[in-house]
Amino acid sequence: MDTSKELLFFFSALGVFNGIILGVYFFFFTKKKYLTNYFLGALLFALSIRIGKSVFVYFDSALPKMYLQIGLTACFFIGPCLYYFLKSAVEEINIMPRSWKVTLVLLGIVIVTVGILFPYEGYPELWRHYFIRVIYFQWFICIVLSGFTIKAVLKKIVDKNHKSSPSEVWFSTLFFGNFLLFLFYFLAIIGAPSATYISGAIVFSFILYLIISILLYRKKTDDLFLLNGQKSSVKKIDSNEAMILSEKLESVMIQKELYKNSNLTLQELAQEVNISSHQLSQFLNSNLGKNFTSFINEFRINEACKIIKSTDKFTLESIGYDVGFNSKSTFFAAFKKHTGKTPLNYQLQVL
């Protein structure tokens, strides 16, 4: 290996290593435990494995085929992690919906099953000509869905009259970075001129160092992860408008019992009252001083209290599910935060 290739290998391999470290950081060590952090950590980890496979196979094609299978397997999670990362940010989702969990578990089961029944070592042609197409098609679909998810943010970025916020730049950078990665790998697969797998590793390393530079440069990073939650950058809605909106929200929440939908999103609630998700988030944060999750949980806890007072025929866990929580632990934690008591203590007090 000549000097130029040694430098290329070192730069690419270092990017992979740093990607894993940064993924672990976002997953375990950030101060604010946003759901976006977890998906960003998972995204970087999946990308690092995929890029690592490209780097080592490019410089040593004699490596065991298992490395190819591991790399392609990780690639299957890149698209979903990107989509859920952006969707959780745009819609201010801090508790993973059950549908997301089911999707990820099913993906895992399918991938493990296929990997065991049809290992790359024994079925190389199947992986090269069929599985890889499914994987990259799924990645492409997730990129398209991600683009639709942050289309409002992308419009602001290209609008010369709009001063983009740090979070808008951050999420747009991560989206376009993933799009470029996909593009380079896709061009390499179809045999486009001058397109090689190692080019994807170089792009990844460049994007990764850009992310690290942003994080090191900024003393405060919380605002990077909140597209709608920057309280200091928004103004309160006029009191008369706020009162009307508050009445609309309370009416639609109670009459339609929207809080019982454990997968209810900020965007869906905004559509119910005919305003944008940004306006709703602004109202909740600036006028009510609470985020979307806290707002919805108040209705759920109030309904749970009514049920507990009226009967003792239901278990506390079933009551939690009935009012919209997707787990026992989440219900108990929200109940204590809202009432100052555990559900059991509250039940013993009122019955």
N, C-alpha and C positions, 0 to 999 in steps of 0.2 A: 504494500500500500504506500503510494507516494505521499509527499507532505500535504498536498492539497486535499487528498482524500482523507488523510489523518485529521486535518483540521475540520473537514466537513463532518466526519464521524463524531469527533469530539463535540462540536457545536450541537449536532442533532441529538446525540446521546445525553448531553447535559440538559437540553430542553426537556427530554423525556423525564429525566430524574427530577428536575425542578417542577415539572407538571405534577408528578406524584406527590411531592412535598407540599405544593400549593393546594392540591386537592385534599390532602389530609388536613391542612390548615383550615380550609373553608368548612370541612365536614365536622371538625372536632374543636377547634380552638378560637373561632371568632367569638367576640363578646356577646353580640346580639344574635340569637339563634333564629334567624329568619329561615323559612322554608327554602327561599331562593339560595341561601348559602349551601344548604345540603345538596341541592340539585347541581349547583355550580361545582361543588367538590366532586360529586359523582361524575359529572360531565368531564372534568379535567382528568380524573382517574381513568375513565374509559378511553379518552383521547390519548392519554399517555401510553396505555397498553397498545392501542392501535398503531400509534406512531413508532413505539419501540419495536414492534414487529417489523415495520417497514425498514427501520434503520438497520437492524441486525441482519435481516434477510438480504437487504441490498448489498451489504458488505461481506456477507458470508452465506451464499445460496445453499451451502451444504448442511445448514442447520436442520434439525429434526422437523418434520412436517407439523408436529404438535404446536410449534410456535405460530405457524400460519393459522391454525385453527383457533388458537387463543386470541390472536389479533383480530380475526374476523368476528369472533364471538363478542369481543368487546365493542366492535364497530356497531353491532346490533343495538347497543344501549345508547349510543351517542345521540341519535335523533330524538328518542323519547326524553332523555335527560335535558336536551336543549329546549324542547317544547315545554316541558313542565317547569323548567327554570324560568323561562320568559312568562309563561301563563301565571305562575304563582306571584310574579312581580307585578304584572299588569293588573291582576284582579285582587291583589293583596290577600292571597291565600296563605295562611300560616299553619293550618292543620291539613295534612294531606288527605284529600277525599278518598273514600273507600274505592271508588272506581279507578283511581290512579294506582292504588295498591294492588288491586286485582289485575290490572293491565300489566304491571311490572312483574308480578308473580307468575302470571301466565307466560310472559315472554321468557322468564327464567326457566320455567318448566319445559317449554318448547325447545329452547336452545340446548339445555342439558340433555334432553331426550334425543334430539337429532345428533348431538355430538357423540353420544354413547353408541347409538345405533349405526351412525354413518361417520366414523372418524376420518379425518382428512388423510391419514396414512393409508387407509384402505380404499377410500373413494375420492381420490384427488380430482378426477374429472367432474364428479358431481359437484364438488365445492367450487371449482374454477368456472364452470359454465352455468350452473343453476343457482346454487346457494348464494353465491356472491351477487347475482342479479337481484335476488330477493332482498338481501341485506342493503344494497345500495338504493334500491327502489324505496324501501321503507325509510331510509335516511333522507332521501329526497322529499318524500311526502311530509316528513316531520319538519324539514326546513321550510317547505311551503306553508304549512300550518303555523309555524313560528313566525313567518313573515306576516301572515294575516293577524296574528296575535299582537304584534307590535307595529302594525301599519301606521297607527296614529303617531307613534314615536318617530318612525322613519320619515313621515311627512314633515314633522317639526325639524328634523335634522337638516333636510334639504331646503327648508324655508329660510330664505335669507333675512326675512323680517323677524324671525323668532330666535331669541337667544336661548340656546339649548342648555338644559340643566346638566350637572355632572352625571346624574343617573341616566339621562337620555343618551348621553355620549357613551357611557359605560355599556349599557345594554345594546346599543346599536353596534358598537365595536365588537362585542362578543358574538352578535348575530352574524355580522359580515365576515368575521374571522372564521366561523364555522362554515359559512357558505363557501369561502375561498378554499378551505380544506377539502370540502366535498368536491368542488370543481376540479382541483388539482388531481385528486385521486380518480375521479371519473374520467378525466382526460387521459390519465395513465392507463386505465383499464381498457379504454377503446383504442389505445395505441396512437394517440395524437402526437404529431411531431414535437420533439424536445420535451415531452412530458414524461417524467419518471416519478416513481414512488417517493424518492428521496426529496423531491420538491415539496411534497406535503409536509415532511418533517421540518424542512427549513421554514416554511410558512408558520407552522405550529410554534417553533422556537421563537420566531420573531414576535408573534402575537403574545406568547407567554411572557417574554421580557417586557413587552409593552404593558401588560397587566401588572407585572411586578413593579415597573417604574411608576405607574399610577398609584399603586398602593403605598409605595415608599414615599412618593412626593406629597401625598395628601396626609395631613395630620388627622383629619376626620374622614372616616370612610363609611359611616352609617348611611349617609345620604346617597351613596352609590347604589344601595340596594333597595331604595324606596322610591318608586316612580311617582307615587301619589301621596307620599306621607311626609313631605317636607313642610312641617308646620310653620317654620320661620319664613318660608317663601310664598305663602298664600295669605290672602285676606279673608276675613270673615264675610259670609254672605249677609246682605242687608237683613235687619231684624224682621221686617215684614215678610220678606221672601223666605227667611229661615223658619218662621212660624208656619207658613203655608206648607213648606216642604216637610217639616216635622209632622204635621197633621197627616199629610199624604202617606208618609212612611209608616206611621203608626197604624193608619187605617188599612193599608195594603198588607202589612205584616200580620195584623190580627184577623182581618176578614179572610184572607187567603191562606193564613197559617204558613207563610213562606219559611218561617224559622224551623219548621219540622223537616225541611229538606236539608239533609246533612251535607249535600254538595252545593248548596246555594252559593253563588259567587257575587262579587261586587257588581259586575257587569249586568247580571240578570236582575238584581234588585234595582239598579239604575234604570233599566228598561221598563220596569213596572211603574216607575214614577216619571217616566219620560224626560230624563236628564242623562248627561254623559256620566260615565264611571268616574271621570276626573272631578266633575262637579260634586258628585255624591261623596267622594273621598274627601274633598275639600270641606264640605259641610260637616262631615263626621269628625274630622280632625280639628278643624278650626272653631266650629260653633259648638259642637258637643264635647270636644276634648277626648274622643275615644276613636279607636280604629274599627274597622268593619267587623272583625271577629267579636270584639267586646260588645258592640251594638247588638249583633244577632244573639249573642249568648244571654243578654239581659232578658230578651223575650222568652228564650228557652227556659231560663231559671225561673222566671215568674210563672210560666205555665207548669213547671215541675212542682213549684210550691203549692199551686192550686190543687194539683192531683194528690200530693202528699197529704194535704189538709182534708181532702174529701174522702179518701179511702185508704185502707191498708192492705188491699187485696193484691196490689202489684208490688213486685220487687223494685228496689231502688234502681237497680241496673236497667230493668225494662222501662222504667219511667224515663231514664236518661235517653235511651234509644228512641222512645216515642216522641220526645220533644225536639229531637234533631241532632243529638250528639252521636258521634260515630264510634265512641269507645267509653268504657266505664271510667277509666282514669281521667279522661278529658272532662267528663261530666262532673266527677267529684271535685276536681281542681277548680273548675269554673264556678261550681256551686259555692264552695268555700270562699272563693274570691269575692263573689257577689253578695253573699249573706253573712259571711264571717263564721259560718258553722258548716260542719259536714252534713250531708244529706241525712245520715242516721241520727245525729244530734238534733237536727231540725225536726225530724219525724217524731222523736221521743218527746220533744217539747210541745208540739201542736196536737198530738193525739192523746 
